[in-house]
Amino acid sequence: MAASQTDIWRARRRRGARGAAAYPAALDGSAGLNRAPAPSRHAERATNLQAVHPWIAICDARSEAHPRACWRAAERLLPWAIAVNGAPLSSLHTRD
């Protein structure tokens, strides 16, 4: 599921809520290699960005500064996965 350079370029320039990039459907992670089959996964967390939101909510409970650090990490990791691997976050492996 490699992304074209055009898809990567477009994803890096479109911005959504809280600065998160709006990725093309092929790169949103809904069909990532590490994603559970549709019947067994959370329907409300169909994309990588939606899956990151509960993680940020957990960070909110820790401290005021910690959620900002989590958002910065997520905002860097999501585009990095696409730009470097040409694949969504849900297709990353430990070797990446």
OpenMM code with the backbone's topology and positions (N, CA, C; nanometers):
from openmm import Vec3, app, unit

residues = "MET ALA ALA SER GLN THR ASP ILE TRP ARG ALA ARG ARG ARG ARG GLY ALA ARG GLY ALA ALA ALA TYR PRO ALA ALA LEU ASP GLY SER ALA GLY LEU ASN ARG ALA PRO ALA PRO SER ARG HIS ALA GLU ARG ALA THR ASN LEU GLN ALA VAL HIS PRO TRP ILE ALA ILE CYS ASP ALA ARG SER GLU ALA HIS PRO ARG ALA CYS TRP ARG ALA ALA GLU ARG LEU LEU PRO TRP ALA ILE ALA VAL ASN GLY ALA PRO LEU SER SER LEU HIS THR ARG ASP".split()
positions = [
    Vec3(0.0836, -0.1181, 0.0000),
    Vec3(0.0000, 0.0000, 0.0000),
    Vec3(0.0886, 0.1251, 0.0000),
    Vec3(0.1810, 0.1339, -0.0913),
    Vec3(0.2714, 0.2483, -0.0970),
    Vec3(0.1977, 0.3715, -0.1487),
    Vec3(0.2338, 0.4849, -0.0931),
    Vec3(0.1713, 0.6109, -0.1321),
    Vec3(0.2492, 0.6741, -0.2458),
    Vec3(0.1794, 0.7434, -0.3325),
    Vec3(0.2492, 0.8176, -0.4368),
    Vec3(0.3047, 0.9460, -0.3765),
    Vec3(0.4030, 1.0031, -0.4410),
    Vec3(0.4601, 1.1290, -0.3924),
    Vec3(0.3534, 1.2382, -0.3906),
    Vec3(0.2604, 1.2345, -0.4847),
    Vec3(0.1530, 1.3338, -0.4877),
    Vec3(0.0643, 1.3208, -0.3644),
    Vec3(0.0291, 1.1973, -0.3265),
    Vec3(-0.0520, 1.1763, -0.2061),
    Vec3(0.0195, 1.2280, -0.0823),
    Vec3(0.1487, 1.2001, -0.0732),
    Vec3(0.2268, 1.2469, 0.0414),
    Vec3(0.2301, 1.3989, 0.0437),
    Vec3(0.2544, 1.4608, -0.0709),
    Vec3(0.2606, 1.6070, -0.0797),
    Vec3(0.1277, 1.6678, -0.0365),
    Vec3(0.0178, 1.6132, -0.0866),
    Vec3(-0.1144, 1.6664, -0.0503),
    Vec3(-0.1426, 1.6487, 0.0984),
    Vec3(-0.1077, 1.5329, 0.1529),
    Vec3(-0.1328, 1.5057, 0.2948),
    Vec3(-0.0554, 1.6004, 0.3841),
    Vec3(0.0641, 1.6351, 0.3457),
    Vec3(0.1467, 1.7226, 0.4284),
    Vec3(0.0966, 1.8661, 0.4251),
    Vec3(0.0175, 1.9026, 0.3266),
    Vec3(-0.0278, 2.0407, 0.3145),
    Vec3(-0.1699, 2.0645, 0.3638),
    Vec3(-0.2514, 1.9610, 0.3684),
    Vec3(-0.3874, 1.9766, 0.4208),
    Vec3(-0.3831, 1.9675, 0.5714),
    Vec3(-0.4502, 2.0575, 0.6372),
    Vec3(-0.4493, 2.0580, 0.7834),
    Vec3(-0.5909, 2.0430, 0.8354),
    Vec3(-0.6070, 1.9655, 0.9403),
    Vec3(-0.7374, 1.9431, 1.0007),
    Vec3(-0.7403, 1.9965, 1.1422),
    Vec3(-0.8240, 1.9378, 1.2253),
    Vec3(-0.8412, 1.9816, 1.3636),
    Vec3(-0.7119, 1.9682, 1.4421),
    Vec3(-0.6829, 2.0690, 1.5219),
    Vec3(-0.5658, 2.0720, 1.6103),
    Vec3(-0.4365, 2.0488, 1.5347),
    Vec3(-0.4314, 2.0871, 1.4081),
    Vec3(-0.3080, 2.0781, 1.3325),
    Vec3(-0.2800, 1.9422, 1.2721),
    Vec3(-0.3667, 1.8454, 1.2905),
    Vec3(-0.3421, 1.7129, 1.2355),
    Vec3(-0.3687, 1.7140, 1.0859),
    Vec3(-0.2828, 1.6505, 1.0126),
    Vec3(-0.2983, 1.6473, 0.8673),
    Vec3(-0.4206, 1.5654, 0.8282),
    Vec3(-0.4849, 1.6048, 0.7197),
    Vec3(-0.5979, 1.5302, 0.6647),
    Vec3(-0.5427, 1.4436, 0.5519),
    Vec3(-0.5318, 1.3141, 0.5742),
    Vec3(-0.4679, 1.2255, 0.4790),
    Vec3(-0.5677, 1.1670, 0.3808),
    Vec3(-0.5214, 1.1325, 0.2597),
    Vec3(-0.6085, 1.0652, 0.1634),
    Vec3(-0.6558, 0.9317, 0.2220),
    Vec3(-0.7683, 0.8846, 0.1774),
    Vec3(-0.8269, 0.7615, 0.2314),
    Vec3(-0.7297, 0.6436, 0.2263),
    Vec3(-0.6491, 0.6345, 0.1229),
    Vec3(-0.5549, 0.5227, 0.1110),
    Vec3(-0.4477, 0.5260, 0.2190),
    Vec3(-0.4277, 0.6422, 0.2810),
    Vec3(-0.3224, 0.6576, 0.3812),
    Vec3(-0.3758, 0.6865, 0.5207),
    Vec3(-0.5069, 0.6778, 0.5412),
    Vec3(-0.5633, 0.7138, 0.6719),
    Vec3(-0.5482, 0.6045, 0.7771),
    Vec3(-0.4993, 0.4880, 0.7379),
    Vec3(-0.4744, 0.3798, 0.8321),
    Vec3(-0.5886, 0.2829, 0.8506),
    Vec3(-0.7013, 0.3073, 0.7863),
    Vec3(-0.8168, 0.2190, 0.8051),
    Vec3(-0.7901, 0.0778, 0.7539),
    Vec3(-0.6955, 0.0629, 0.6628),
    Vec3(-0.6609, -0.0695, 0.6101),
    Vec3(-0.5153, -0.1044, 0.6404),
    Vec3(-0.4614, -0.0496, 0.7483),
    Vec3(-0.3219, -0.0742, 0.7845),
    Vec3(-0.2936, -0.2208, 0.8142),
    Vec3(-0.1687, -0.2600, 0.7973),
    Vec3(-0.1293, -0.3994, 0.8177),
    Vec3(-0.1512, -0.4476, 0.9608),
    Vec3(-0.1428, -0.3577, 1.0578),
    Vec3(-0.1588, -0.3954, 1.1981),
    Vec3(-0.2989, -0.3673, 1.2523),
    Vec3(-0.3903, -0.3320, 1.1658),
    Vec3(-0.5274, -0.2999, 1.2057),
    Vec3(-0.6079, -0.4286, 1.2192),
    Vec3(-0.6874, -0.4382, 1.3234),
    Vec3(-0.7729, -0.5560, 1.3435),
    Vec3(-0.8803, -0.5603, 1.2347),
    Vec3(-0.9319, -0.6795, 1.2043),
    Vec3(-1.0411, -0.6887, 1.1064),
    Vec3(-1.1611, -0.6052, 1.1525),
    Vec3(-1.2365, -0.5535, 1.0584),
    Vec3(-1.3472, -0.4611, 1.0866),
    Vec3(-1.4439, -0.5071, 1.1957),
    Vec3(-1.4898, -0.6314, 1.1986),
    Vec3(-1.5879, -0.6672, 1.3022),
    Vec3(-1.5335, -0.6590, 1.4453),
    Vec3(-1.4032, -0.6764, 1.4644),
    Vec3(-1.3500, -0.6811, 1.6006),
    Vec3(-1.2862, -0.5506, 1.6470),
    Vec3(-1.2762, -0.4508, 1.5612),
    Vec3(-1.2156, -0.3245, 1.6052),
    Vec3(-1.3231, -0.2241, 1.6433),
    Vec3(-1.2820, -0.1205, 1.7127),
    Vec3(-1.3751, -0.0149, 1.7525),
    Vec3(-1.4193, 0.0634, 1.6290),
    Vec3(-1.5474, 0.0653, 1.6023),
    Vec3(-1.6002, 0.1329, 1.4835),
    Vec3(-1.5693, 0.2817, 1.4851),
    Vec3(-1.5688, 0.3425, 1.6048),
    Vec3(-1.5448, 0.4869, 1.6132),
    Vec3(-1.3973, 0.5219, 1.5955),
    Vec3(-1.3110, 0.4206, 1.5859),
    Vec3(-1.1675, 0.4438, 1.5671),
    Vec3(-1.1214, 0.3775, 1.4379),
    Vec3(-1.1825, 0.4154, 1.3289),
    Vec3(-1.1552, 0.3510, 1.2009),
    Vec3(-1.0253, 0.3973, 1.1360),
    Vec3(-0.9779, 0.5170, 1.1689),
    Vec3(-0.8557, 0.5692, 1.1074),
    Vec3(-0.7482, 0.5906, 1.2133),
    Vec3(-0.6261, 0.6131, 1.1686),
    Vec3(-0.5162, 0.6380, 1.2623),
    Vec3(-0.5418, 0.7609, 1.3471),
    Vec3(-0.5880, 0.8668, 1.2858),
    Vec3(-0.6126, 0.9902, 1.3601),
    Vec3(-0.7182, 0.9676, 1.4685),
    Vec3(-0.8236, 0.8934, 1.4370),
    Vec3(-0.9272, 0.8624, 1.5359),
    Vec3(-0.8731, 0.7722, 1.6468),
    Vec3(-0.7792, 0.6861, 1.6153),
    Vec3(-0.7200, 0.5981, 1.7163),
    Vec3(-0.6258, 0.6736, 1.8091),
    Vec3(-0.5675, 0.7824, 1.7613),
    Vec3(-0.4749, 0.8616, 1.8426),
    Vec3(-0.5508, 0.9446, 1.9461),
    Vec3(-0.6726, 0.9855, 1.9163),
    Vec3(-0.7495, 1.0714, 2.0071),
    Vec3(-0.7679, 1.0123, 2.1475),
    Vec3(-0.8035, 0.8835, 2.1646),
    Vec3(-0.8146, 0.8286, 2.3010),
    Vec3(-0.6805, 0.8292, 2.3752),
    Vec3(-0.5715, 0.8101, 2.3027),
    Vec3(-0.4385, 0.8156, 2.3635),
    Vec3(-0.4127, 0.9561, 2.4181),
    Vec3(-0.4531, 1.0582, 2.3425),
    Vec3(-0.4379, 1.1967, 2.3879),
    Vec3(-0.5256, 1.2199, 2.5112),
    Vec3(-0.6460, 1.1637, 2.5133),
    Vec3(-0.7349, 1.1800, 2.6291),
    Vec3(-0.6723, 1.1213, 2.7554),
    Vec3(-0.6029, 1.0099, 2.7423),
    Vec3(-0.5322, 0.9519, 2.8566),
    Vec3(-0.4224, 1.0473, 2.9023),
    Vec3(-0.3553, 1.1093, 2.8076),
    Vec3(-0.2505, 1.2066, 2.8405),
    Vec3(-0.3087, 1.3259, 2.9157),
    Vec3(-0.4303, 1.3669, 2.8821),
    Vec3(-0.4954, 1.4807, 2.9480),
    Vec3(-0.5068, 1.4599, 3.0986),
    Vec3(-0.5251, 1.3363, 3.1404),
    Vec3(-0.5434, 1.3068, 3.2823),
    Vec3(-0.4132, 1.3188, 3.3618),
    Vec3(-0.2996, 1.3157, 3.2951),
    Vec3(-0.1707, 1.3164, 3.3648),
    Vec3(-0.1268, 1.4554, 3.4079),
    Vec3(-0.1240, 1.5479, 3.3170),
    Vec3(-0.0818, 1.6846, 3.3494),
    Vec3(-0.1246, 1.7775, 3.2379),
    Vec3(-0.1107, 1.9065, 3.2613),
    Vec3(-0.1498, 2.0038, 3.1601),
    Vec3(-0.0512, 2.0069, 3.0442),
    Vec3(0.0774, 1.9898, 3.0715),
    Vec3(0.1793, 1.9964, 2.9667),
    Vec3(0.1887, 1.8659, 2.8877),
    Vec3(0.1572, 1.7545, 2.9517),
    Vec3(0.1735, 1.6243, 2.8880),
    Vec3(0.0885, 1.6075, 2.7613),
    Vec3(-0.0382, 1.6491, 2.7587),
    Vec3(-0.1170, 1.6343, 2.6354),
    Vec3(-0.0562, 1.7094, 2.5170),
    Vec3(0.0002, 1.8270, 2.5432),
    Vec3(0.0644, 1.9012, 2.4340),
    Vec3(0.1822, 1.8223, 2.3779),
    Vec3(0.2579, 1.7600, 2.4661),
    Vec3(0.3706, 1.6779, 2.4215),
    Vec3(0.3208, 1.5573, 2.3412),
    Vec3(0.2108, 1.4968, 2.3855),
    Vec3(0.1528, 1.3836, 2.3123),
    Vec3(0.1050, 1.4271, 2.1742),
    Vec3(0.0377, 1.5429, 2.1659),
    Vec3(-0.0083, 1.5937, 2.0364),
    Vec3(0.1095, 1.6195, 1.9441),
    Vec3(0.2157, 1.6812, 1.9984),
    Vec3(0.3341, 1.7076, 1.9153),
    Vec3(0.3928, 1.5769, 1.8629),
    Vec3(0.4012, 1.4767, 1.9499),
    Vec3(0.4547, 1.3468, 1.9076),
    Vec3(0.3673, 1.2845, 1.7991),
    Vec3(0.2356, 1.2873, 1.8184),
    Vec3(0.1438, 1.2302, 1.7193),
    Vec3(0.1490, 1.3078, 1.5884),
    Vec3(0.1547, 1.4404, 1.5964),
    Vec3(0.1584, 1.5229, 1.4759),
    Vec3(0.2877, 1.5036, 1.3979),
    Vec3(0.3916, 1.4589, 1.4638),
    Vec3(0.5174, 1.4292, 1.3942),
    Vec3(0.5195, 1.2860, 1.3421),
    Vec3(0.4661, 1.1927, 1.4211),
    Vec3(0.4726, 1.0517, 1.3844),
    Vec3(0.3816, 1.0169, 1.2669),
    Vec3(0.2603, 1.0688, 1.2646),
    Vec3(0.1676, 1.0360, 1.1551),
    Vec3(0.2249, 1.0747, 1.0188),
    Vec3(0.2703, 1.1995, 0.9984),
    Vec3(0.3272, 1.2333, 0.8671),
    Vec3(0.4606, 1.1634, 0.8406),
    Vec3(0.5386, 1.1376, 0.9464),
    Vec3(0.6657, 1.0668, 0.9282),
    Vec3(0.6398, 0.9278, 0.8712),
    Vec3(0.5403, 0.8581, 0.9250),
    Vec3(0.5092, 0.7233, 0.8773),
    Vec3(0.4768, 0.7244, 0.7286),
    Vec3(0.4039, 0.8257, 0.6846),
    Vec3(0.3657, 0.8347, 0.5437),
    Vec3(0.4829, 0.8802, 0.4574),
    Vec3(0.5531, 0.9852, 0.5009),
    Vec3(0.6610, 1.0416, 0.4196),
    Vec3(0.7792, 0.9458, 0.4069),
    Vec3(0.8150, 0.8774, 0.5145),
    Vec3(0.9317, 0.7896, 0.5122),
    Vec3(0.8972, 0.6505, 0.4599),
    Vec3(0.7880, 0.5928, 0.5088),
    Vec3(0.7507, 0.4565, 0.4705),
    Vec3(0.6527, 0.4501, 0.3548),
    Vec3(0.5842, 0.5601, 0.3287),
    Vec3(0.4808, 0.5574, 0.2264),
    Vec3(0.3633, 0.4719, 0.2696),
    Vec3(0.3445, 0.4610, 0.4015),
    Vec3(0.2377, 0.3780, 0.4569),
    Vec3(0.1827, 0.4463, 0.5818),
    Vec3(0.0600, 0.4141, 0.6214),
    Vec3(0.0006, 0.4770, 0.7399),
    Vec3(0.0625, 0.4270, 0.8701),
    Vec3(0.0352, 0.4984, 0.9774),
    Vec3(0.0843, 0.4641, 1.1109),
    Vec3(0.0499, 0.3203, 1.1489),
    Vec3(-0.0688, 0.2752, 1.1146),
    Vec3(-0.1127, 0.1403, 1.1518),
    Vec3(-0.0404, 0.0304, 1.0740),
    Vec3(0.0502, 0.0685, 0.9845),
    Vec3(0.1315, -0.0299, 0.9131),
    Vec3(0.2773, -0.0291, 0.9597),
    Vec3(0.3088, 0.0497, 1.0619),
    Vec3(0.4460, 0.0541, 1.1127),
    Vec3(0.4809, -0.0742, 1.1876),
    Vec3(0.6070, -0.1086, 1.1840),
    Vec3(0.6617, -0.2210, 1.2596),
    Vec3(0.7716, -0.1677, 1.3500),
    Vec3(0.8180, -0.2476, 1.4431),
    Vec3(0.9228, -0.2025, 1.5349),
    Vec3(1.0505, -0.1652, 1.4605),
    Vec3(1.0795, -0.2283, 1.3489),
    Vec3(1.2008, -0.1953, 1.2734),
    Vec3(1.1927, -0.0568, 1.2089),
    Vec3(1.0715, -0.0018, 1.1974),
    Vec3(1.0547, 0.1311, 1.1380),
    Vec3(1.0978, 0.2360, 1.2376),
] * unit.nanometer
topology = app.Topology()
chain = topology.addChain("A")
for resn in residues:
    res = topology.addResidue(resn, chain)
    for name in ("N", "CA", "C"):
        topology.addAtom(name, app.Element.getBySymbol(name[0]), res)
